[in-house]
Structure formats: C-alpha cells, structure tokens
Amino acid sequence: MLAARLRTWVAERFGDESGPAYLVTCGWCTGTWAAGAVVPPAYLAGDTTAFRAVAMVLTLSYLAGLASTWLD
C-alpha cells in the first residue's frame, strides 16, 4: 500500500522479526507515526476548524484500531 516500500526495506535490512520491522507493520504503531506527523501542524493551527477536523480524524482512527482488535 502506501508504505510498502518502506516496510520491505526495513524487513530486508533488519529482518522480519526485528523491532523496527514490527514498528512499521503494527497497525497501532502506524497510527502513532501518523499522529506524530499530523499533530504538530494541527497544534500550530490553533483552535481552528482544521485542528478540530484533524483531532476528529485521529480519534476515529483510534476507535477503528480499537474495534479491529475486538473483531479479530
């Protein structure tokens, strides 16, 4: 998908069972990386509609991850 090349590179470089490989394939970890990239610009936007939209998207992402854990 979007980060397939990155995941392949990490797995080839560090091995499939390594910590770095886990961090780029774990669904929960991916949400953390996405949040780390999105939250700083959203924070700088201040209390705006854009900030609220990003916060809502991240919350929904968290809830989807939580639901996928329960449904697996």
C-alpha positions in Angstrom: 0.0 0.0 0.0 1.3 3.5 0.9 4.4 2.4 2.8 5.0 -1.0 1.2 8.5 0.0 0.0 9.4 1.3 3.5 8.2 -1.9 5.1 10.0 -4.1 2.6 13.2 -2.1 3.0 13.1 -2.3 6.8 12.3 -6.1 6.7 15.2 -6.7 4.4 17.6 -4.5 6.4 16.7 -5.6 9.9 14.9 -8.9 9.5 11.2 -9.8 9.6 11.2 -10.4 13.4 13.1 -7.2 14.4 11.8 -4.3 16.4 12.0 -1.8 13.5 10.1 -4.2 11.3 7.4 -4.5 14.0 7.1 -0.8 14.3 6.4 -0.3 10.5 3.9 -3.2 10.3 2.0 -2.9 13.5 -1.4 -1.2 12.9 -1.4 0.6 16.3 2.2 1.8 15.7 1.3 3.1 12.3 -1.4 5.2 13.9 1.2 6.6 16.3 3.5 7.5 13.4 0.6 9.2 11.5 -0.4 11.1 14.7 3.2 12.2 15.2 3.2 13.7 11.7 -0.2 15.3 11.9 -0.5 16.7 15.4 2.3 19.3 15.4 0.9 21.1 12.3 -2.6 20.8 13.8 -1.4 22.3 17.1 0.2 25.2 15.2 -3.1 25.8 13.5 -4.6 26.6 16.9 -8.3 26.3 17.8 -9.5 26.3 14.2 -11.8 24.1 12.2 -8.8 22.4 10.7 -7.5 21.5 14.2 -10.8 20.1 15.2 -11.1 18.1 11.9 -7.7 16.6 12.4 -8.4 15.8 16.1 -11.7 14.1 15.0 -9.9 12.0 12.3 -7.3 10.9 14.8 -10.0 9.9 17.3 -11.8 7.9 14.7 -8.6 6.2 13.7 -8.0 5.2 17.3 -11.6 3.9 17.6 -11.2 1.9 14.3 -8.0 0.3 15.7 -9.7 -0.5 18.9 -12.7 -2.0 17.1 -10.3 -4.1 14.9 -8.7 -5.5 18.0 -12.1 -6.6 19.3 -13.2 -8.0 16.0 -10.1 -10.0 15.3 
